[in-house]
Amino acid sequence: MQSLYLSLTTIFAMLLFKGDFVKIIDKTGIGFVIRFNGIYQFDGVSDPILMHRLLPLSALTIIIPVMSVAAIFMYKKRKLQMTVVMIIMILAAATAGLITYYSATTAVRTDAAFIPLAKFYLIPLIVIFALLAYRGIRRDENLVSSYHRLR
């Protein structure tokens, strides 16, 4: 079952590569969007212009699905798998924190309001499915250790 949860974690993390996390619009109608690789400015007429690259956010967004796939194949080393899944949860929470930080600082600098979009709400789902995978792995580890005590 934890393989299913880790697969869903991978799929949701890979969905973060395309689209906008947050939209920030000021009173004049000029807006910004935070994407996987940076903050873009748009005016509604021309293509969005890259304003700032967000390397920490890009790195976290790439690392999470890679670690999720790696965790699927660590099924024989459950303790290591549990550690990797815990790291995935921490990295996903850090991703949400970075997006919120970048949104808040951009909104304050431009005197605008930020609106979380659908992609932003995938991050809590990543944490939830990673938590469910962790619980399943821990349950398997407890079952195997109790079996060893019986022998």
N, C-alpha and C positions, 0 to 999 in steps of 0.2 A: 504494500500500500504506500510505503514511503517513496517508492520509485515514482508512483503517480504524482504524489505531492511535489517531489523534486522536479518532475517533468513540467508540471504546471508553473512552478517557480521559474523554470528556464523560459518557458513560453512567454509568461508575463514580463519577464526581464527583457526578453528580446523585442517585445512590443514597444519598449521605451525608446528604441533607436529611431523611430519615425514619429513625427508629430510634435505638438507643443505640450509642455507641462503646465505652464501658467501664462496667462495673458495679462498685460499691464497696460491700462489705457488712462491717459491724462485727460484733462478738461478740454483741451484743444482738439482731441481726436487722434493725436499721434500716439501710437502704441508700441509696446515691446512684447516679444514672446520669448520665453525661455525654452530652448530645445536641448537635445542631447549634447550638442557641441558648442552652444554659446547663447548669447543674448542678441536677438535680432530686433531692429527697429523697422516698423512698417507705417505707412501712411494711408494704406488702402488703395493706392493707385499703382505704385510701382512694386517691384519685388522687394522682399525684406532684405535689409542690409545688416551684415554681421557687425555688431558693435564691440563685443567682448567674447573672447574664447574662454570657455569654462573647462579647463583641463581636469581639475579634480572631479567634476561631475561626469565628464566623459570617461575618465578612468574607472570610476565606481560603476557606471552603467555597463561597461564592458566586462569588468571583473565578476560581477554577480552572475550572469548566465554561464560564464566559463567555469566558475566554481560549482555552480549547480549541476552542470553536466559531469564534472569531475566527481562530485559527491555521489551521483547515481552509480558510478562504476567502483566505488569504494565499499561495496556491500559486504566484502569479506573482512574488512577492518572497521568494525562498527564504532569503536571509540574515536578513531580518526574521522570517520564520517560524521559523527556527532559534533566534533570540533569544527569541521568545515561548515556544517549547517548553522552552527552558532555564529560563525564569522559572517555567513551570508545574511543572517538576521541583523547583525550589527551594521554591516555595510548598507543594507537596504534602509535601515533607520537613518544612517548617516546621509544617504542620498536624499531622503525626504527632508532632513535638516538643511542640507546644502541648498536644495531648491527653495525652501522657505526663506533661508537667509538671503539668497540672491534676489528673490522676489521682493522681500521687504526692503532691502537696501535700494533696489532700483525704484520701487514705488516711492520711497521717502525722497530720493534725489530728484525725481520728476514730479513730485506732488500728485501721485496717481493712486488708483486702487488696483489691487491685483486679484485676478479671478482664477482659481485653480480649475484646470480642465480635466477631462476624463483620464488622461495619461497619469496625472498626479495621483489619482486614486488607485492605480495599479500597484503602487509601492506598498500600501498596507496589505494588499492581497498577497504580495510576495512574502512579507513578514509572516502572515497567517499560515500560508502553505508551508513555509520553512519551519514554523513552529510545529505544525502537524507532522511533518516529516521527522523532526527531532523527537517528538513523543513516540512515534512508531519505531524509530531506531532504538530508543531507550527501552521500550517495551520488549523488543527482540533481544536486546543485550541482557536484560533481566531474566528473560526466559532461558536463554542459553546458559547464563551463570547459575541459575537454579538447577538446570539439568546437570551441570558439572558437579554440583554439590551432591546430587543424588547418586552419582557414580561412585 
